[in-house]
Amino acid sequence: MPGLRMVQERGARGLRLSGASRALSFPASQLFVNCDFFPAEFSFVVTLKVSNVGAKVSEYLLSLVEQASDRLLLGLRLAPERLHLLVLSPTGQRRITFRDVQLADDRWHTLALAVTGRHATLTVDCGTTLEQAYRMPFPITLSTEGSRFHVGSRKAWRGLFSGLMRQLVLLPGSDATSRLCPSSNPHLAILSVPQVLLALPVKPTGNEVLMNPYEAKAHVTMGMRPPPCSKEEQRKLWFDTLDKGLFLCDGLAWVPMLQKKERLDYVEDYQDLYTRSETFDIEIFHIPSVGLFAATANRESRPGSGIYKWTDGKFRLYQNISTSEALAWKFFTVGNKRFLVVANSREDSEGGQELSTIYKWSQQRQKFLRYQILETYSARDWEAFHIGDEAFLAVANHRQNDNNHNIKSVIYKWNPGNRVFEINQTIQTSGAYDWEFFTVGPYNFLVVANTFNGLSTHINSNIYIWMDGMFQPFQAIATQGATDWEMFQIGNRTFLAVANSQMLYQKGPSLYALNSTIYELSMTTKTFLKFQDIGTYSAVDWEFFSVGDEKFLVVANSYDGKSYSLNSIIYRWQGYEGFVPIHQLPTTGCKDWEFFKTTEGSYLIYSSATEPLSKVFRLKTY
């Protein structure tokens, strides 16, 4: 190609520009086919080798220039010990500068520059990440119409990049570093290198005549769930048929050796699940050697609630269970026994008391059969958990006699002698809507979502800690009609997200557009502190899930004061920025979200409290 030479230096090939060439420029429309706007969240990956950059010389690696006016819309420019990203904003040209970047040392380096919102990060050779925060976010309306990309220059010949370039990649998303690193050769980490630059003569590293072939026997376990990694399993391999990963047991844990890293691309409408009635909750669970199931909590007593089994890539009705205006299901195990407990909300005519039922899985009949009946008061949720070798059930009692919301919720404990659940502790709650159990190190916590005290939804929801054989108050958090808590961990950080449904006082209208809040456990104060507010519309559920290395939260927006047809939002974890919205999913009366995986892929399902139709979405990955 005129003006372009291939050079091999320090064990790798790169391209050197030797003159102006139209072949090294192309119209922006060649990249941006369906949309003229430059992405507001993007990454550059560059592998280069620079011998020297003059003290007053700047060289462009890439530029985007408006043809008619010759204005620079965006440029990636290399200067002595600095890297600049220039962008044309509505207020004029802005520059993001990374200082003390040592690149002109005649060695290969791979750069990953990521931009999102008000932040830009630069990682060199998979090392320490440099971060820059700037006052205005990257423009979301940077039009590329009538513009042209120029590689290694700013359109003019002067300022031509003098070094070698091995790869230059522009990609959507601000997570290029995780796609490159870790790398066995971080200076030459590969994302998209032309094949002609990859081909190098193979040099033997030793005397091949003296190298003897060998054989080894490997014990490999296949399946969705591995056996416990113990000393007996040490040095054995497990192939995860669900996530396509290979793991080695080191005697303590399964260590990943080769694992497919999926990335979320988009979400598609996959299945309409007709539930014969409005559905307030969906519980996803798996029974080994039987399959994957979904239990729907339906409002209508006839035909009741449904148990659906995943068959041939879809949920299909498997069993009907008689329920009374069911609001929630919970699947749990005690030893080798498997149970489902339902929260019934229809009250009797005398005391406002219902009978919630525990069902036990019959291996012989392959169905759930009635096992134990528990007295509840307009139960909204069940939480099952273990502390040590003891099993517990906590019920969220919502109200008694239609107007008394300040009642006691109950924690039951499994009696292995009688093989039933018995009352272990009662806790005063106010319109309780949800329990969430979680552990942090050796400590066990239980947090309740208090919704209404008879006068207002502006009340405290409380966290309890397990001490001396019972749950004791740990921390009170002010909430607005709290309906759900979701605990999740990212790395060594622990978070709690609350869904705030409405702001209501005894006098005055309800407010449905309000913030739901994510709290983080501070190891300094030993309390949960506010981490991030997210605007929601009568939020009633949070669901945390992972796809590959990425972490997500999806919220159930249920009502804005006028309509139940709203977008529920998927948020992606962005580290310093917290969670940022990436997908909008149209929902109607959305009440509950559940994430699940099968051998075919990853899915989200939501229940509708306003129509007899739940929906399954498939997460398309690449």
VENNORSUL-V369069 format. One record per residue. N is the residue number from 1. RES is the residue in three letters. OMEGA is omega as a letter, one per 20 degrees, with the letter a starting at -180 (none if undefined). NEAR is the number of other ideal C-beta (glycine too) atoms within 8 Angstrom. D_LAST is the distance of its C-alpha to the last C-alpha in whole Angstrom. Layout:
n: (N	N)
res: (RES	RES)
omega: (OMEGA	OMEGA)
near: (NEAR	NEAR)
d_last: (D_LAST	D_LAST)
This chain:
n: (1	2	3	4	5	6	7	8	9	10	11	12	13	14	15	16	17	18	19	20	21	22	23	24	25	26	27	28	29	30	31	32	33	34	35	36	37	38	39	40	41	42	43	44	45	46	47	48	49	50	51	52	53	54	55	56	57	58	59	60	61	62	63	64	65	66	67	68	69	70	71	72	73	74	75	76	77	78	79	80	81	82	83	84	85	86	87	88	89	90	91	92	93	94	95	96	97	98	99	100	101	102	103	104	105	106	107	108	109	110	111	112	113	114	115	116	117	118	119	120	121	122	123	124	125	126	127	128	129	130	131	132	133	134	135	136	137	138	139	140	141	142	143	144	145	146	147	148	149	150	151	152	153	154	155	156	157	158	159	160	161	162	163	164	165	166	167	168	169	170	171	172	173	174	175	176	177	178	179	180	181	182	183	184	185	186	187	188	189	190	191	192	193	194	195	196	197	198	199	200	201	202	203	204	205	206	207	208	209	210	211	212	213	214	215	216	217	218	219	220	221	222	223	224	225	226	227	228	229	230	231	232	233	234	235	236	237	238	239	240	241	242	243	244	245	246	247	248	249	250	251	252	253	254	255	256	257	258	259	260	261	262	263	264	265	266	267	268	269	270	271	272	273	274	275	276	277	278	279	280	281	282	283	284	285	286	287	288	289	290	291	292	293	294	295	296	297	298	299	300	301	302	303	304	305	306	307	308	309	310	311	312	313	314	315	316	317	318	319	320	321	322	323	324	325	326	327	328	329	330	331	332	333	334	335	336	337	338	339	340	341	342	343	344	345	346	347	348	349	350	351	352	353	354	355	356	357	358	359	360	361	362	363	364	365	366	367	368	369	370	371	372	373	374	375	376	377	378	379	380	381	382	383	384	385	386	387	388	389	390	391	392	393	394	395	396	397	398	399	400	401	402	403	404	405	406	407	408	409	410	411	412	413	414	415	416	417	418	419	420	421	422	423	424	425	426	427	428	429	430	431	432	433	434	435	436	437	438	439	440	441	442	443	444	445	446	447	448	449	450	451	452	453	454	455	456	457	458	459	460	461	462	463	464	465	466	467	468	469	470	471	472	473	474	475	476	477	478	479	480	481	482	483	484	485	486	487	488	489	490	491	492	493	494	495	496	497	498	499	500	501	502	503	504	505	506	507	508	509	510	511	512	513	514	515	516	517	518	519	520	521	522	523	524	525	526	527	528	529	530	531	532	533	534	535	536	537	538	539	540	541	542	543	544	545	546	547	548	549	550	551	552	553	554	555	556	557	558	559	560	561	562	563	564	565	566	567	568	569	570	571	572	573	574	575	576	577	578	579	580	581	582	583	584	585	586	587	588	589	590	591	592	593	594	595	596	597	598	599	600	601	602	603	604	605	606	607	608	609	610	611	612	613	614	615	616	617	618	619	620	621	622)
res: (MET	PRO	GLY	LEU	ARG	MET	VAL	GLN	GLU	ARG	GLY	ALA	ARG	GLY	LEU	ARG	LEU	SER	GLY	ALA	SER	ARG	ALA	LEU	SER	PHE	PRO	ALA	SER	GLN	LEU	PHE	VAL	ASN	CYS	ASP	PHE	PHE	PRO	ALA	GLU	PHE	SER	PHE	VAL	VAL	THR	LEU	LYS	VAL	SER	ASN	VAL	GLY	ALA	LYS	VAL	SER	GLU	TYR	LEU	LEU	SER	LEU	VAL	GLU	GLN	ALA	SER	ASP	ARG	LEU	LEU	LEU	GLY	LEU	ARG	LEU	ALA	PRO	GLU	ARG	LEU	HIS	LEU	LEU	VAL	LEU	SER	PRO	THR	GLY	GLN	ARG	ARG	ILE	THR	PHE	ARG	ASP	VAL	GLN	LEU	ALA	ASP	ASP	ARG	TRP	HIS	THR	LEU	ALA	LEU	ALA	VAL	THR	GLY	ARG	HIS	ALA	THR	LEU	THR	VAL	ASP	CYS	GLY	THR	THR	LEU	GLU	GLN	ALA	TYR	ARG	MET	PRO	PHE	PRO	ILE	THR	LEU	SER	THR	GLU	GLY	SER	ARG	PHE	HIS	VAL	GLY	SER	ARG	LYS	ALA	TRP	ARG	GLY	LEU	PHE	SER	GLY	LEU	MET	ARG	GLN	LEU	VAL	LEU	LEU	PRO	GLY	SER	ASP	ALA	THR	SER	ARG	LEU	CYS	PRO	SER	SER	ASN	PRO	HIS	LEU	ALA	ILE	LEU	SER	VAL	PRO	GLN	VAL	LEU	LEU	ALA	LEU	PRO	VAL	LYS	PRO	THR	GLY	ASN	GLU	VAL	LEU	MET	ASN	PRO	TYR	GLU	ALA	LYS	ALA	HIS	VAL	THR	MET	GLY	MET	ARG	PRO	PRO	PRO	CYS	SER	LYS	GLU	GLU	GLN	ARG	LYS	LEU	TRP	PHE	ASP	THR	LEU	ASP	LYS	GLY	LEU	PHE	LEU	CYS	ASP	GLY	LEU	ALA	TRP	VAL	PRO	MET	LEU	GLN	LYS	LYS	GLU	ARG	LEU	ASP	TYR	VAL	GLU	ASP	TYR	GLN	ASP	LEU	TYR	THR	ARG	SER	GLU	THR	PHE	ASP	ILE	GLU	ILE	PHE	HIS	ILE	PRO	SER	VAL	GLY	LEU	PHE	ALA	ALA	THR	ALA	ASN	ARG	GLU	SER	ARG	PRO	GLY	SER	GLY	ILE	TYR	LYS	TRP	THR	ASP	GLY	LYS	PHE	ARG	LEU	TYR	GLN	ASN	ILE	SER	THR	SER	GLU	ALA	LEU	ALA	TRP	LYS	PHE	PHE	THR	VAL	GLY	ASN	LYS	ARG	PHE	LEU	VAL	VAL	ALA	ASN	SER	ARG	GLU	ASP	SER	GLU	GLY	GLY	GLN	GLU	LEU	SER	THR	ILE	TYR	LYS	TRP	SER	GLN	GLN	ARG	GLN	LYS	PHE	LEU	ARG	TYR	GLN	ILE	LEU	GLU	THR	TYR	SER	ALA	ARG	ASP	TRP	GLU	ALA	PHE	HIS	ILE	GLY	ASP	GLU	ALA	PHE	LEU	ALA	VAL	ALA	ASN	HIS	ARG	GLN	ASN	ASP	ASN	ASN	HIS	ASN	ILE	LYS	SER	VAL	ILE	TYR	LYS	TRP	ASN	PRO	GLY	ASN	ARG	VAL	PHE	GLU	ILE	ASN	GLN	THR	ILE	GLN	THR	SER	GLY	ALA	TYR	ASP	TRP	GLU	PHE	PHE	THR	VAL	GLY	PRO	TYR	ASN	PHE	LEU	VAL	VAL	ALA	ASN	THR	PHE	ASN	GLY	LEU	SER	THR	HIS	ILE	ASN	SER	ASN	ILE	TYR	ILE	TRP	MET	ASP	GLY	MET	PHE	GLN	PRO	PHE	GLN	ALA	ILE	ALA	THR	GLN	GLY	ALA	THR	ASP	TRP	GLU	MET	PHE	GLN	ILE	GLY	ASN	ARG	THR	PHE	LEU	ALA	VAL	ALA	ASN	SER	GLN	MET	LEU	TYR	GLN	LYS	GLY	PRO	SER	LEU	TYR	ALA	LEU	ASN	SER	THR	ILE	TYR	GLU	LEU	SER	MET	THR	THR	LYS	THR	PHE	LEU	LYS	PHE	GLN	ASP	ILE	GLY	THR	TYR	SER	ALA	VAL	ASP	TRP	GLU	PHE	PHE	SER	VAL	GLY	ASP	GLU	LYS	PHE	LEU	VAL	VAL	ALA	ASN	SER	TYR	ASP	GLY	LYS	SER	TYR	SER	LEU	ASN	SER	ILE	ILE	TYR	ARG	TRP	GLN	GLY	TYR	GLU	GLY	PHE	VAL	PRO	ILE	HIS	GLN	LEU	PRO	THR	THR	GLY	CYS	LYS	ASP	TRP	GLU	PHE	PHE	LYS	THR	THR	GLU	GLY	SER	TYR	LEU	ILE	TYR	SER	SER	ALA	THR	GLU	PRO	LEU	SER	LYS	VAL	PHE	ARG	LEU	LYS	THR	TYR)
omega: (a	r	a	r	r	a	r	r	r	r	r	r	r	a	r	r	a	r	r	a	r	a	a	r	a	a	r	r	r	r	a	a	a	a	a	a	r	a	r	r	a	r	r	r	a	r	a	r	a	r	a	r	a	a	a	a	r	a	a	r	a	r	r	a	r	a	a	a	a	r	r	r	a	r	r	a	a	r	r	r	r	r	a	r	a	a	r	r	r	a	a	a	r	a	r	a	r	a	r	r	a	a	a	a	r	r	r	r	r	a	r	a	a	a	r	r	a	a	r	r	r	r	r	r	r	a	a	a	r	a	r	r	a	a	a	r	r	a	a	a	r	a	r	a	r	a	a	r	r	a	r	r	r	a	a	r	a	a	r	a	a	a	r	r	a	r	r	a	r	a	r	a	a	a	a	a	a	r	a	a	i	a	r	r	a	r	a	a	a	r	r	r	r	a	a	r	r	a	r	r	a	r	r	r	a	r	a	r	a	a	a	r	r	r	r	r	a	r	a	r	r	r	a	a	a	r	r	r	a	r	r	a	a	a	r	a	r	r	a	a	a	a	r	r	r	a	r	r	r	a	r	a	r	a	a	r	r	a	r	r	r	r	a	r	r	a	a	r	a	a	r	a	a	a	r	a	r	a	a	a	r	r	r	r	a	r	a	r	r	r	a	a	r	r	a	r	a	a	a	r	r	j	r	a	a	r	a	r	r	a	r	r	r	r	r	a	a	a	r	r	a	r	a	a	a	a	a	r	r	r	r	r	r	a	r	r	a	a	r	r	a	r	r	a	a	a	r	a	a	a	a	a	r	r	r	a	r	r	a	r	r	a	a	a	r	r	r	a	a	a	a	r	a	r	a	r	a	a	r	a	r	r	r	a	r	r	a	r	r	a	a	r	r	r	r	r	a	a	r	r	r	a	a	a	a	a	a	r	a	r	a	r	a	r	a	r	r	a	r	r	r	a	r	a	r	a	r	a	a	a	a	a	a	r	r	r	r	r	r	a	a	a	r	a	r	a	a	r	r	a	a	a	a	r	a	r	r	a	r	r	a	r	r	r	a	r	r	r	r	r	a	a	r	a	r	a	r	a	a	a	a	a	a	r	r	r	r	r	r	a	r	a	a	a	r	r	r	r	r	a	a	r	a	r	a	r	r	a	r	r	a	r	a	a	r	a	r	r	r	r	r	r	r	a	a	r	r	a	a	r	a	r	r	r	a	r	a	a	a	a	r	r	r	r	a	r	a	r	a	a	a	r	r	a	r	r	a	a	r	a	r	a	r	r	a	r	r	a	r	r	r	r	a	r	a	a	a	a	r	a	r	a	r	a	r	a	r	a	a	a	a	r	r	r	r	r	r	r	r	a	a	a	r	r	r	r	r	r	a	r	a	a	r	a	r	r	r	r	r	a	r	none)
near: (5	6	10	12	6	10	9	8	8	6	5	12	11	17	11	11	15	6	8	8	11	5	8	11	10	6	7	13	9	6	7	10	6	3	5	8	10	11	6	10	10	13	15	13	16	13	14	14	14	13	7	7	12	6	4	3	9	9	14	15	13	13	13	14	13	10	8	5	5	7	7	12	12	12	13	15	13	14	11	8	8	11	14	14	14	13	13	12	10	4	5	5	8	11	7	12	9	12	6	6	11	6	12	10	6	7	7	12	11	16	14	13	15	13	12	12	10	8	12	13	12	15	14	9	9	11	7	4	8	9	9	11	5	9	3	7	7	11	10	7	6	13	7	12	7	5	12	11	12	14	11	12	15	11	9	7	7	4	10	11	11	9	11	11	16	14	14	10	11	8	9	6	9	11	9	16	12	7	6	15	10	5	9	3	6	12	9	10	13	9	11	6	10	6	6	7	13	9	6	8	3	4	4	6	3	6	6	6	4	6	7	4	4	4	4	4	4	5	6	8	10	6	8	7	4	10	6	5	12	8	5	4	10	10	4	10	12	14	10	13	8	8	8	7	10	11	14	10	15	8	8	4	6	9	8	8	8	5	11	7	6	10	10	14	6	6	11	7	4	8	7	7	13	6	13	8	8	13	17	13	13	15	13	11	9	8	9	5	3	5	8	10	13	14	14	15	17	15	9	10	8	4	7	12	13	15	14	13	10	12	8	4	6	8	11	9	7	8	8	9	11	7	13	9	10	17	12	14	16	12	10	10	7	7	4	4	8	10	14	15	15	15	17	15	13	7	10	7	3	5	7	12	11	14	9	15	13	13	13	11	11	9	5	4	6	6	7	10	8	8	8	8	8	12	8	14	12	12	17	13	14	16	13	12	10	7	7	4	3	8	10	13	14	15	15	18	16	13	13	10	7	6	6	10	12	8	11	8	14	12	14	13	11	12	9	5	4	6	6	7	10	8	8	8	8	8	11	7	13	12	11	16	13	14	16	13	10	9	8	7	4	3	8	10	13	15	14	15	18	16	14	12	10	8	5	9	12	8	11	8	14	12	14	13	11	11	7	4	3	8	10	9	8	8	8	8	11	7	13	11	12	16	13	14	16	13	11	9	8	7	4	3	8	9	13	15	15	16	18	16	14	12	11	10	9	5	3	5	3	7	9	11	8	11	8	14	12	15	13	11	11	9	4	4	5	5	7	10	8	7	9	8	8	11	6	13	10	11	16	12	14	16	12	10	10	8	11	10	5	11	10	13	14	15	15	17	15	14	11	10	7	3	6	8	6	12	8	14	11	13	13	11	11	11	4	6	9	9	12	10	8	7	8	8	13	6	14	10	12	17	14	13	14	12	11	9	8	10	5	4	9	12	13	15	16	17	15	16	11	7	7	9	10	13	13	13	13	10	11	10	11	5)
d_last: (33	36	36	33	34	32	33	33	34	33	31	29	29	28	29	33	34	37	38	37	35	33	31	29	29	27	27	25	24	22	19	20	20	20	21	24	23	22	19	21	18	17	17	19	19	22	23	27	31	34	37	39	39	42	43	43	41	37	35	32	28	27	29	28	31	33	35	38	39	37	36	33	30	28	29	28	31	32	36	38	36	34	31	31	28	31	30	32	32	35	37	37	35	34	33	31	32	31	34	35	33	34	32	35	36	36	33	29	27	23	23	20	21	20	21	21	24	27	25	24	24	24	23	25	24	22	26	27	25	28	27	29	30	32	34	32	28	26	27	25	27	27	27	27	29	31	30	29	27	29	28	30	33	34	35	38	39	40	38	36	33	36	33	31	27	24	21	21	17	17	14	13	13	16	14	14	16	14	12	15	17	19	20	23	24	23	25	23	20	17	14	15	19	21	21	25	25	23	26	29	32	32	34	35	35	38	41	39	42	43	39	40	37	36	35	34	33	30	30	27	26	24	23	21	23	25	29	30	30	34	36	36	33	33	31	30	26	24	20	18	17	15	13	14	16	19	22	25	28	30	33	32	28	25	24	20	20	17	14	10	9	6	5	7	6	10	12	14	17	18	21	24	26	30	32	36	36	35	32	33	30	28	28	25	26	26	29	29	30	30	26	24	26	27	30	31	34	36	39	41	43	43	41	40	36	34	32	29	27	24	25	23	20	22	24	28	31	33	36	38	39	42	42	43	41	39	37	34	33	33	32	33	35	38	39	38	38	36	37	36	38	38	39	42	43	46	49	53	56	57	55	52	51	48	47	44	43	41	40	40	38	40	39	41	41	37	38	38	42	44	45	46	47	47	49	47	47	45	42	38	36	37	35	35	35	37	39	40	41	42	40	40	40	40	41	41	44	44	47	51	53	51	52	52	48	50	50	49	45	46	44	45	45	45	48	48	51	51	48	47	46	49	49	49	48	49	47	48	46	46	44	41	38	35	36	33	34	32	33	33	35	38	38	38	37	37	37	38	37	41	41	44	48	50	50	47	43	44	44	43	40	41	39	41	42	43	46	49	48	47	45	46	45	43	42	42	40	41	39	39	39	36	35	32	31	28	28	25	24	22	23	27	27	28	28	30	29	31	31	34	35	38	41	44	48	51	52	50	47	43	40	37	35	35	33	31	31	29	31	31	33	35	37	40	41	40	39	36	36	34	31	29	31	28	30	29	31	33	30	31	28	25	22	20	17	14	10	10	13	13	16	16	19	20	24	26	28	31	34	35	38	38	35	33	30	28	25	23	21	18	18	16	18	19	22	25	24	23	21	20	20	16	16	19	20	23	25	29	31	28	29	27	23	22	18	18	16	16	15	14	11	12	15	17	21	24	27	30	33	35	34	33	29	26	23	20	16	13	10	7	4	0)
